[in-house]
Amino acid sequence: MSVSSVLSNSTFAHVNPLHFWGPVTATLDWCEANYQFSNYIAEATNTFSNLCTVGLALWGLYQAYAQSLPPRYFIGQAGFALVGVGSMIFHATLLFEAQLADELPMIYVASYCCAVLFDTTRGYDLRDSPIIPLLIGVTTFNVLFTWSYFINRNPVYHQVVFAGLLAITSVRTVYLLRNPNIAKRVPPPAKATVARLFWSGAATFALGFFIWNLDNIFCDTITRWKHVLGWPAAFVLEGHSWWHILTATGTYLMLVGNTCKTLCIKEDHRNFGIRSKFGVPCLQRVAGEKVKAQ
């Protein structure tokens, strides 16, 4: 029995079938029931769980501005926020155009952040930096991916490419922490902090992926549990929403760790440290004193 047929007999069956956004045109649909609570929001929990992504990205943007970080880091956090907004639109409408607003920025931001890790020259002078060729390469890659994804609209293709970019980022992170010519710019305390943040973020991301797959595999069973439990308590069983929350947290931790590392490589490690504000780790620029990484 499909999820939609199960929910046709639910408490919320009175919702008008003529939904605001029309029929589902996306190539993906999730275990959460469509238009269960509103004719204007296709998947309520999956939509609003993205507020975690947007909130963490806005906090990262604020920190980048407050600490006067170079524009590349501001762009990274802005892209992170764009992914959250695109995902909100996708889950609210389940339209293919909105799906692209979610999936394409994921590739764009992941490839951009990966490219930043390959610029290890001191300072930010574009004449001596490989960042321009890197950005040209990333732009070319993203144009080709966008074109190919329009031709081959298989979401597995998108997931494989995204996973590949995350793998390259992870390998590059390990390389930068272990390469003696580069890692010597990052003192052992800062290196330990970066490693802890990055791998904690990666583990949190992986946990989100695991829960999402459980949601896909056992959707019918989980749907029955939701009806037994009832709402709003059943919201805790929306596995894809936990994917949003956990991957947002993991991405934020990885971004903070890699931002600290690349700043130490390109500038003076004594100017930066990791501090906790409201229980959230964030990078802090300190002038005139040596910062001990926590």
N, C-alpha and C positions, 0 to 999 in steps of 0.2 A: 504493500500500500504506500502510495506517495505521501510526502509531507503535506502537500496541498489538500489531498483528499482527507487526510486525518483532520486537518484544521477546518474543513468545511462543516464539521459537526461540533465545533468548539463554541465556547461562550461568545466568541467574537464573530460568529457567522453572519451577523447582521450588517457587517461592513459592506458598503455598496460595491458590487463587482466592477462597476465602471470607474476604475481607478484614474486618478488625475494624470499619471504619466503614461497611461496606456499599457499595452502588452509588454511583457519582458522581451527585450531584444538583445540583451547581453549574452555572451557565450558562457557565462558562469552564473549559477544561482546557488545560494547557500542554504544551510539547514534551517535557518530562522524562517518562520512563516512569513509570506509576503502580505503586506497590507493588513496585518493582524489588528493594529490599533488605530490606523488612520488611512484615509484614502490619498494622503499627500506624501506619506513616507513609506516606502516599500518595506524596508527592514529597520525598525526603530532602534533596536539594540546595536546592530552593526553600524548604524549611522552615528549614533551619539557616543559610542565607544571611541570614535576617532577624535573626540575632544581631548583625549589623553595625548595623542600625537600632536595636535595643534598646540595644546598648552605647553608641552615640553619644548616644542620648536620655538614658540614665542619666548619662552624663558631663555633658550639658547641665543635667540636673536638679541634679546635685551642684554645678555651678558657680553656678547660680541661687541655691541655698541658701547656698553659701559666700560669695558676693558680696552677699548680702542684697538680691537684686533684688525688685521688686514682684511680687505674686502672679500678675499677668497673664503674666509670662514663665515662671514655674514651671508654670502651666497649659499653656502652649504646648509646653514640653518634655515634660510628662506626656502630652499628646495625641500627640506624636511617638512616644513609647514605646508607646502604645496601638495605633497603626497597625502597628508592628512585631509586637506580640503577636498582633493580629488576623490579620495575614498569615501568621504561623507556624501558627496554628490552621487557617486556610483551606487552606494547602498540605499540612498534615498529614492533613486529612480529606476535602477536596474536597466538602464538604457545602454546600448553598445557605445554610444558617444561618451557617456559618463564613465564607462569602463575604461576607455582609453585615457580619460583624465586621471584615472587612478593608476593604471598600469604603466603608461609611458613615463610619467615623472619618476616612478620607482627606478626605471632603467637609467634615466637621465641623471638623477641625483647620485645613484650608486656609482656610475661611471665617472662622474665629476669628482666625487670624493676619492675614488680610487686614483684618479690622475694626480690629485694634489699630493698623494703619498710618494709620487715618483719625482717630485721636485725637492731635491736635497741640497741645493746650492745655498750659500749664505746670503741673506738679505732678499730684497724683493725687486731688484733692478731687472727689468724685463730683458735687457740686452744680454745679460749673462745667465739668464734663467731658461730652463727648458719648458717653462709653463706654457708659452705660446704654441710650440709644436705639440705639446700634450693636449692642449685644448682643441687644436685643429683636428688631432687624431680622434679625440672623444666626440667632437661634433660630427665628424664623418661617420664614426661608428653608430651614433644615435640616429643619424639620417638614414643609414642603411637598415638599421634595425626597425625603425618606424615603417619604412617602405616594405620590408619583408613581413612585418607583422600584419600589415593591411592585406597582404597576399595570403599569408598563412595565419589565420586567426585562431590557431590552436593555443589555448592558455598554457598548456604544458610547455610549449616553445618559450613563452615569456618567462615561466618559472625556472626553466633550465638556464636561460641567459642571466636572469637575476641571481640565481644561485652561483653561477660561474663568476660573476662580478664580486660577490661576497667572498668567494674562495680566493680570488686574486688579492682582495683587500687583506684577508687574513694572512696569506703567505707573505705579502709585502710588509705587513706589520711585524711579523716574526723576523724577517730579514733586517728591517731597520733596527730592531732591538738587539740583534746578534752580530751584525756586521761591525767589526772593530773600528773601521774608519769613520763610520757614521755614529755608532752607538756611544762612542767616547764623548760626544757632545751632550749626551743625556746621562747625568750622574745616576749611580745605582738607586738612590731613593726615588727619584723621579721615574726611572725605568720600571721599578717595582709597581709604582702607582699606575703608570700607563698600562702595564700588563694586566694588573688586577681589574682596572676599569674595562679594558677591551674584552678580556675573556669572560668577565662577569656579564657584560653586555651580549657577547656571542652566545653564552649559555642561556641567558634569558630569551634571546631571539629563538634559539633552537627549541626551548620549551614551548614557546608560542606556536612554532611550526608543528610540534608533536600534538598539542591540544587541537589545533586546527584539523589535522588529519584524523584524529579520533572522532571529531565532529562529523567529518565527511563519511567515515567508514560506518559509524554506528548511528547515523542520523535518525533512522526510524525508531530505534530503541530510545535514544535521547529525547525524541519528540514525545514518546509515550510518557517518559519520566516528567517532562515539562507539564503535561496535563494532569498527572497525578499530584505533582507539587503545587501547581497553580501559580498565577502571577500576582505580585511582582517577584516572588521568590525564584520562579523559574528562569529569571534573567541570568542567574549565575550559571546556567547550563548552556548558554550560547557560546559555543567554542570558538567561533570566528571572532567574536567580540574580544575574547581573551587573547586571541592572536593579535588584534590591534593594540591592546594594552601592553602585552609583553614585548612585542616587537618594537613598539614606540619606546618603551623603557630601555630595551637592549640597544636600539639605534642611538638613543641619547647618550648612553654610557660609552659606546664605542666612539661616537663623535667627540666627546669630551676627552677621552684618552688619546685619540689620535691627534686632536688639536693641540694638546699639551706636548705631545712628542714632536710634532712637526715644528711647533714654535721653538722648542728647545734646540732643534737641529738648525733652524734658519736664523735664530737670534741667540741670546744669552740665556741659558737655563736659569740663571739666578733671578731673572725678571718674572718668573712664572711659578705658580704653585696651584695645587688643587685644594679648594676649601669647600666646606659644606654649608649651604644656606637653605634653611627650612627642610633640612634632611636630604637635600638634593646636591650631589657633587657638581661643582662648576669650577671653571678655570678663573684664576685671579692674577692680574698683572700687578706686580709690586715694584715700585720705584724706590731706589735708595736703600733697599735691604735685601738680604739673601733669603729666599723662600725655601723652606724645607718642605718637600713634597710629602703629603700625608698618604 
